[in-house]
């Protein structure tokens, strides 16, 4: 598994600049200060790339989990789901599909 300390490049959604410009600008400033390489992912429909991009396990080994949350199943939300295959093809990233679904749990305070 590639740990956070071993990473040397960060991708962010191209929508981050459009929808959250101040966050995008601050991130880019930090990346420059810390000498971290970065780029934007084109053809994304979601701000949070962690939801749909494959995980890097080794230097040239990526695993793609299924990202299909219930809250995005209604037809009106289908246009917000990024096609990770399309994004990976643009980056020339080969990956293997996992049989497991990627699950994020949210803690909600009532």
OpenMM code with the backbone's topology and positions (N, CA, C; nanometers):
from openmm import Vec3, app, unit

residues = "UNK UNK UNK UNK UNK UNK UNK UNK UNK UNK UNK UNK UNK UNK UNK UNK UNK UNK UNK UNK UNK UNK UNK UNK UNK UNK UNK UNK UNK UNK UNK UNK UNK UNK UNK UNK UNK UNK UNK UNK UNK UNK UNK UNK UNK UNK UNK UNK UNK UNK UNK UNK UNK UNK UNK UNK UNK UNK UNK UNK UNK UNK UNK UNK UNK UNK UNK UNK UNK UNK UNK UNK UNK UNK UNK UNK UNK UNK UNK UNK UNK UNK UNK UNK UNK UNK UNK UNK UNK UNK UNK UNK UNK UNK UNK UNK UNK UNK UNK UNK UNK UNK UNK UNK UNK UNK UNK UNK UNK UNK".split()
positions = [
    Vec3(0.0843, -0.1184, 0.0000),
    Vec3(0.0000, 0.0000, 0.0000),
    Vec3(0.0882, 0.1239, 0.0000),
    Vec3(0.0542, 0.2193, -0.0811),
    Vec3(0.1244, 0.3472, -0.0845),
    Vec3(0.0670, 0.4343, 0.0273),
    Vec3(0.1528, 0.4794, 0.1178),
    Vec3(0.1061, 0.5634, 0.2279),
    Vec3(0.1057, 0.7099, 0.1858),
    Vec3(0.0395, 0.7932, 0.2641),
    Vec3(0.0356, 0.9369, 0.2353),
    Vec3(0.1757, 0.9959, 0.2257),
    Vec3(0.2658, 0.9490, 0.3092),
    Vec3(0.4021, 1.0023, 0.3091),
    Vec3(0.4787, 0.9667, 0.1814),
    Vec3(0.4366, 0.8610, 0.1145),
    Vec3(0.5055, 0.8166, -0.0065),
    Vec3(0.4513, 0.8815, -0.1339),
    Vec3(0.3422, 0.9540, -0.1226),
    Vec3(0.2847, 1.0160, -0.2418),
    Vec3(0.3616, 1.1418, -0.2789),
    Vec3(0.3661, 1.1709, -0.4076),
    Vec3(0.4382, 1.2891, -0.4523),
    Vec3(0.3605, 1.3690, -0.5558),
    Vec3(0.2330, 1.3361, -0.5702),
    Vec3(0.1514, 1.4043, -0.6697),
    Vec3(0.0057, 1.3976, -0.6265),
    Vec3(-0.0682, 1.5057, -0.6498),
    Vec3(-0.2082, 1.5126, -0.6088),
    Vec3(-0.2930, 1.5541, -0.7284),
    Vec3(-0.4053, 1.4850, -0.7461),
    Vec3(-0.5037, 1.5237, -0.8464),
    Vec3(-0.6271, 1.5780, -0.7753),
    Vec3(-0.6837, 1.6844, -0.8294),
    Vec3(-0.8100, 1.7377, -0.7794),
    Vec3(-0.9064, 1.7480, -0.8971),
    Vec3(-1.0333, 1.7488, -0.8665),
    Vec3(-1.1359, 1.7615, -0.9693),
    Vec3(-1.1276, 1.8978, -1.0365),
    Vec3(-1.1509, 1.9011, -1.1678),
    Vec3(-1.1546, 2.0292, -1.2373),
    Vec3(-1.2720, 2.1154, -1.1911),
    Vec3(-1.3707, 2.0533, -1.1273),
    Vec3(-1.4849, 2.1288, -1.0750),
    Vec3(-1.4521, 2.2071, -0.9483),
    Vec3(-1.3457, 2.1687, -0.8795),
    Vec3(-1.3106, 2.2374, -0.7553),
    Vec3(-1.2844, 2.3857, -0.7807),
    Vec3(-1.2151, 2.4154, -0.8883),
    Vec3(-1.1861, 2.5556, -0.9216),
    Vec3(-1.3141, 2.6323, -0.9545),
    Vec3(-1.4086, 2.5647, -1.0189),
    Vec3(-1.5333, 2.6289, -1.0591),
    Vec3(-1.6276, 2.6478, -0.9409),
    Vec3(-1.6436, 2.5441, -0.8597),
    Vec3(-1.7437, 2.5475, -0.7528),
    Vec3(-1.6900, 2.5959, -0.6185),
    Vec3(-1.5609, 2.5810, -0.5963),
    Vec3(-1.5004, 2.6200, -0.4670),
    Vec3(-1.3660, 2.6869, -0.4943),
    Vec3(-1.3687, 2.7973, -0.5650),
    Vec3(-1.2458, 2.8604, -0.6098),
    Vec3(-1.1517, 2.8966, -0.4956),
    Vec3(-1.2034, 2.9445, -0.3841),
    Vec3(-1.1150, 2.9835, -0.2731),
    Vec3(-1.0428, 2.8618, -0.2158),
    Vec3(-1.1116, 2.7485, -0.2061),
    Vec3(-1.0484, 2.6244, -0.1583),
    Vec3(-0.9424, 2.5795, -0.2583),
    Vec3(-0.9768, 2.5833, -0.3864),
    Vec3(-0.8818, 2.5459, -0.4921),
    Vec3(-0.7562, 2.6318, -0.4842),
    Vec3(-0.7737, 2.7628, -0.4715),
    Vec3(-0.6604, 2.8550, -0.4655),
    Vec3(-0.5718, 2.8269, -0.3444),
    Vec3(-0.6334, 2.8039, -0.2287),
    Vec3(-0.5555, 2.7738, -0.1075),
    Vec3(-0.4791, 2.6426, -0.1227),
    Vec3(-0.5441, 2.5426, -0.1786),
    Vec3(-0.4752, 2.4149, -0.2005),
    Vec3(-0.3542, 2.4327, -0.2922),
    Vec3(-0.3733, 2.5034, -0.4009),
    Vec3(-0.2637, 2.5239, -0.4958),
    Vec3(-0.1474, 2.5976, -0.4294),
    Vec3(-0.1769, 2.6948, -0.3434),
    Vec3(-0.0715, 2.7663, -0.2712),
    Vec3(0.0060, 2.6717, -0.1794),
    Vec3(-0.0664, 2.5844, -0.1106),
    Vec3(-0.0007, 2.4876, -0.0220),
    Vec3(0.0821, 2.3873, -0.1013),
    Vec3(0.0287, 2.3413, -0.2118),
    Vec3(0.1054, 2.2479, -0.2947),
    Vec3(0.2359, 2.3123, -0.3422),
    Vec3(0.2300, 2.4393, -0.3832),
    Vec3(0.3515, 2.5096, -0.4252),
    Vec3(0.4503, 2.5222, -0.3103),
    Vec3(0.4008, 2.5648, -0.1940),
    Vec3(0.4887, 2.5827, -0.0771),
    Vec3(0.5561, 2.4527, -0.0361),
    Vec3(0.4804, 2.3454, -0.0422),
    Vec3(0.5326, 2.2144, 0.0014),
    Vec3(0.5993, 2.1372, -0.1116),
    Vec3(0.6071, 2.1988, -0.2283),
    Vec3(0.6682, 2.1376, -0.3464),
    Vec3(0.6046, 2.0035, -0.3814),
    Vec3(0.4718, 2.0035, -0.3804),
    Vec3(0.3944, 1.8859, -0.4170),
    Vec3(0.3393, 1.9081, -0.5576),
    Vec3(0.3662, 1.8133, -0.6465),
    Vec3(0.3126, 1.8230, -0.7814),
    Vec3(0.1620, 1.8020, -0.7803),
    Vec3(0.0931, 1.8693, -0.8716),
    Vec3(-0.0527, 1.8557, -0.8753),
    Vec3(-0.1040, 1.8818, -1.0159),
    Vec3(-0.2243, 1.8348, -1.0395),
    Vec3(-0.2940, 1.8613, -1.1648),
    Vec3(-0.4434, 1.8437, -1.1407),
    Vec3(-0.5221, 1.8899, -1.2361),
    Vec3(-0.6668, 1.8713, -1.2254),
    Vec3(-0.7098, 1.7557, -1.3148),
    Vec3(-0.8134, 1.6877, -1.2708),
    Vec3(-0.8723, 1.5785, -1.3480),
    Vec3(-0.9849, 1.6353, -1.4338),
    Vec3(-0.9777, 1.6113, -1.5618),
    Vec3(-1.0806, 1.6573, -1.6535),
    Vec3(-1.1949, 1.5566, -1.6601),
    Vec3(-1.3095, 1.6055, -1.7020),
    Vec3(-1.4286, 1.5226, -1.7229),
    Vec3(-1.4867, 1.4678, -1.5937),
    Vec3(-1.4645, 1.5383, -1.4828),
    Vec3(-1.5243, 1.4962, -1.3565),
    Vec3(-1.6598, 1.5622, -1.3386),
    Vec3(-1.7469, 1.4939, -1.2668),
    Vec3(-1.8799, 1.5469, -1.2374),
    Vec3(-1.9006, 1.5579, -1.0870),
    Vec3(-1.7968, 1.5280, -1.0129),
    Vec3(-1.8001, 1.5238, -0.8675),
    Vec3(-1.6745, 1.5934, -0.8160),
    Vec3(-1.6880, 1.6710, -0.7104),
    Vec3(-1.5722, 1.7398, -0.6519),
    Vec3(-1.4759, 1.6445, -0.5816),
    Vec3(-1.5289, 1.5387, -0.5242),
    Vec3(-1.4512, 1.4549, -0.4339),
    Vec3(-1.3959, 1.3336, -0.5073),
    Vec3(-1.2739, 1.3450, -0.5576),
    Vec3(-1.2134, 1.2385, -0.6382),
    Vec3(-1.1915, 1.1104, -0.5586),
    Vec3(-1.1834, 1.1232, -0.4274),
    Vec3(-1.1655, 1.0039, -0.3446),
    Vec3(-1.2824, 0.9065, -0.3620),
    Vec3(-1.3976, 0.9579, -0.4010),
    Vec3(-1.5155, 0.8731, -0.4183),
    Vec3(-1.5066, 0.7829, -0.5412),
    Vec3(-1.4445, 0.8293, -0.6473),
    Vec3(-1.4528, 0.7552, -0.7730),
    Vec3(-1.3206, 0.7129, -0.8354),
    Vec3(-1.2089, 0.7614, -0.7865),
    Vec3(-1.0800, 0.7246, -0.8459),
    Vec3(-1.0231, 0.5986, -0.7805),
    Vec3(-0.9422, 0.5235, -0.8555),
    Vec3(-0.8811, 0.4031, -0.7980),
    Vec3(-0.7771, 0.4400, -0.6923),
    Vec3(-0.7514, 0.3473, -0.6037),
    Vec3(-0.6488, 0.3652, -0.5005),
    Vec3(-0.5170, 0.3074, -0.5494),
    Vec3(-0.4100, 0.3796, -0.5217),
    Vec3(-0.2779, 0.3314, -0.5602),
    Vec3(-0.2269, 0.2373, -0.4512),
    Vec3(-0.2008, 0.1140, -0.4892),
    Vec3(-0.1554, 0.0128, -0.3950),
    Vec3(-0.0035, -0.0004, -0.3979),
    Vec3(0.0533, 0.0005, -0.5172),
    Vec3(0.1981, -0.0043, -0.5379),
    Vec3(0.2326, 0.1018, -0.6408),
    Vec3(0.3589, 0.1118, -0.6752),
    Vec3(0.4015, 0.2181, -0.7666),
    Vec3(0.3191, 0.2213, -0.8957),
    Vec3(0.2967, 0.1071, -0.9572),
    Vec3(0.2202, 0.1013, -1.0822),
    Vec3(0.1005, 0.0085, -1.0714),
    Vec3(0.0365, 0.0059, -0.9557),
    Vec3(-0.0765, -0.0850, -0.9346),
    Vec3(-0.1902, -0.0080, -0.8672),
    Vec3(-0.3043, -0.0043, -0.9361),
    Vec3(-0.4208, 0.0672, -0.8870),
    Vec3(-0.5388, -0.0283, -0.8768),
    Vec3(-0.6226, -0.0074, -0.7750),
    Vec3(-0.7424, -0.0889, -0.7558),
    Vec3(-0.8636, 0.0024, -0.7575),
    Vec3(-0.9637, -0.0356, -0.8387),
    Vec3(-1.0867, 0.0420, -0.8505),
    Vec3(-1.1987, -0.0283, -0.7751),
    Vec3(-1.2507, 0.0389, -0.6741),
    Vec3(-1.3649, -0.0123, -0.6004),
    Vec3(-1.4926, 0.0383, -0.6669),
    Vec3(-1.6012, -0.0291, -0.6446),
    Vec3(-1.7296, 0.0142, -0.6971),
    Vec3(-1.7810, 0.1302, -0.6127),
    Vec3(-1.8142, 0.2381, -0.6793),
    Vec3(-1.8720, 0.3529, -0.6101),
    Vec3(-2.0118, 0.3737, -0.6660),
    Vec3(-2.1111, 0.3295, -0.5910),
    Vec3(-2.2501, 0.3383, -0.6362),
    Vec3(-2.3408, 0.3560, -0.5144),
    Vec3(-2.3304, 0.4714, -0.4471),
    Vec3(-2.4089, 0.4920, -0.3250),
    Vec3(-2.5580, 0.5026, -0.3541),
    Vec3(-2.6366, 0.4629, -0.2580),
    Vec3(-2.7828, 0.4665, -0.2718),
    Vec3(-2.8355, 0.6064, -0.3036),
    Vec3(-2.7742, 0.7082, -0.2433),
    Vec3(-2.8269, 0.8440, -0.2620),
    Vec3(-2.8045, 0.8965, -0.4039),
    Vec3(-2.7217, 0.8287, -0.4844),
    Vec3(-2.7024, 0.8699, -0.6230),
    Vec3(-2.7776, 0.7816, -0.7228),
    Vec3(-2.8545, 0.6871, -0.6733),
    Vec3(-2.9276, 0.5959, -0.7612),
    Vec3(-3.0459, 0.6605, -0.8346),
    Vec3(-3.1175, 0.7562, -0.7752),
    Vec3(-3.2277, 0.8185, -0.8497),
    Vec3(-3.1765, 0.8815, -0.9805),
    Vec3(-3.2586, 0.8734, -1.0832),
    Vec3(-3.2213, 0.9228, -1.2160),
    Vec3(-3.1732, 1.0682, -1.2139),
    Vec3(-3.2327, 1.1520, -1.1276),
    Vec3(-3.1955, 1.2933, -1.1264),
    Vec3(-3.0504, 1.3170, -1.0819),
    Vec3(-2.9873, 1.2160, -1.0185),
    Vec3(-2.8491, 1.2309, -0.9730),
    Vec3(-2.7486, 1.1565, -1.0610),
    Vec3(-2.7955, 1.0859, -1.1600),
    Vec3(-2.7054, 1.0076, -1.2437),
    Vec3(-2.6017, 1.0948, -1.3156),
    Vec3(-2.6398, 1.2181, -1.3461),
    Vec3(-2.5459, 1.3066, -1.4152),
    Vec3(-2.4359, 1.3602, -1.3232),
    Vec3(-2.4406, 1.3283, -1.1941),
    Vec3(-2.3366, 1.3738, -1.1004),
    Vec3(-2.2318, 1.2658, -1.0744),
    Vec3(-2.2478, 1.1514, -1.1374),
    Vec3(-2.1527, 1.0418, -1.1177),
    Vec3(-2.0439, 1.0471, -1.2243),
    Vec3(-1.9208, 1.0557, -1.1807),
    Vec3(-1.8074, 1.0596, -1.2720),
    Vec3(-1.7779, 0.9192, -1.3233),
    Vec3(-1.7495, 0.9095, -1.4509),
    Vec3(-1.7072, 0.7829, -1.5108),
    Vec3(-1.5574, 0.7682, -1.4862),
    Vec3(-1.5209, 0.6933, -1.3846),
    Vec3(-1.3796, 0.6797, -1.3475),
    Vec3(-1.2983, 0.6138, -1.4585),
    Vec3(-1.3620, 0.5285, -1.5381),
    Vec3(-1.2906, 0.4653, -1.6502),
    Vec3(-1.2433, 0.5714, -1.7494),
    Vec3(-1.3304, 0.6661, -1.7775),
    Vec3(-1.2961, 0.7729, -1.8717),
    Vec3(-1.1810, 0.8582, -1.8182),
    Vec3(-1.1874, 0.8933, -1.6901),
    Vec3(-1.0818, 0.9744, -1.6291),
    Vec3(-0.9498, 0.8976, -1.6272),
    Vec3(-0.9539, 0.7705, -1.5907),
    Vec3(-0.8317, 0.6888, -1.5865),
    Vec3(-0.7720, 0.6716, -1.7252),
    Vec3(-0.8568, 0.6572, -1.8256),
    Vec3(-0.8066, 0.6454, -1.9624),
    Vec3(-0.7354, 0.7724, -2.0063),
    Vec3(-0.7875, 0.8885, -1.9671),
    Vec3(-0.7215, 1.0151, -2.0007),
    Vec3(-0.5825, 1.0242, -1.9368),
    Vec3(-0.5668, 0.9622, -1.8199),
    Vec3(-0.4390, 0.9648, -1.7472),
    Vec3(-0.3505, 0.8461, -1.7806),
    Vec3(-0.4041, 0.7553, -1.8612),
    Vec3(-0.3336, 0.6317, -1.8956),
    Vec3(-0.3013, 0.5490, -1.7709),
    Vec3(-0.3998, 0.5399, -1.6806),
    Vec3(-0.3868, 0.4602, -1.5594),
    Vec3(-0.4565, 0.3262, -1.5803),
    Vec3(-0.3808, 0.2206, -1.5694),
    Vec3(-0.4396, 0.0863, -1.5743),
    Vec3(-0.4744, 0.0464, -1.4316),
    Vec3(-0.5855, -0.0215, -1.4149),
    Vec3(-0.6296, -0.0593, -1.2815),
    Vec3(-0.6994, -0.1930, -1.2874),
    Vec3(-0.7107, -0.2539, -1.1714),
    Vec3(-0.7891, -0.3772, -1.1623),
    Vec3(-0.9129, -0.3492, -1.0797),
    Vec3(-1.0199, -0.4140, -1.1153),
    Vec3(-1.1472, -0.3933, -1.0460),
    Vec3(-1.1526, -0.4808, -0.9219),
    Vec3(-1.1975, -0.4229, -0.8133),
    Vec3(-1.2171, -0.4972, -0.6893),
    Vec3(-1.3609, -0.5464, -0.6834),
    Vec3(-1.3807, -0.6577, -0.6199),
    Vec3(-1.5167, -0.7095, -0.6020),
    Vec3(-1.5882, -0.6388, -0.4876),
    Vec3(-1.5166, -0.5575, -0.4124),
    Vec3(-1.5732, -0.4898, -0.2971),
    Vec3(-1.6247, -0.3516, -0.3342),
    Vec3(-1.7260, -0.3090, -0.2620),
    Vec3(-1.7806, -0.1753, -0.2819),
    Vec3(-1.7153, -0.0815, -0.1827),
    Vec3(-1.6799, 0.0366, -0.2303),
    Vec3(-1.6213, 0.1394, -0.1455),
    Vec3(-1.7339, 0.2030, -0.0658),
    Vec3(-1.7222, 0.2017, 0.0661),
    Vec3(-1.8290, 0.2531, 0.1513),
    Vec3(-1.7724, 0.3620, 0.2405),
    Vec3(-1.8412, 0.4740, 0.2423),
    Vec3(-1.8047, 0.5834, 0.3323),
    Vec3(-1.9185, 0.6000, 0.4310),
    Vec3(-1.8854, 0.5978, 0.5562),
    Vec3(-1.9860, 0.6169, 0.6592),
    Vec3(-1.9821, 0.7615, 0.7071),
    Vec3(-2.0960, 0.8193, 0.7182),
    Vec3(-2.1050, 0.9569, 0.7677),
    Vec3(-2.1724, 0.9554, 0.9040),
    Vec3(-2.1158, 1.0309, 0.9955),
    Vec3(-2.1740, 1.0453, 1.1281),
    Vec3(-2.2520, 1.1757, 1.1274),
    Vec3(-2.3789, 1.1651, 1.1550),
    Vec3(-2.4650, 1.2825, 1.1528),
    Vec3(-2.5108, 1.3123, 1.2952),
    Vec3(-2.4924, 1.4374, 1.3361),
    Vec3(-2.5382, 1.4805, 1.4683),
    Vec3(-2.6813, 1.5286, 1.4573),
    Vec3(-2.7654, 1.4794, 1.5429),
    Vec3(-2.9053, 1.5217, 1.5425),
    Vec3(-2.9262, 1.6335, 1.6423),
] * unit.nanometer
topology = app.Topology()
chain = topology.addChain("A")
for resn in residues:
    res = topology.addResidue(resn, chain)
    for name in ("N", "CA", "C"):
        topology.addAtom(name, app.Element.getBySymbol(name[0]), res)
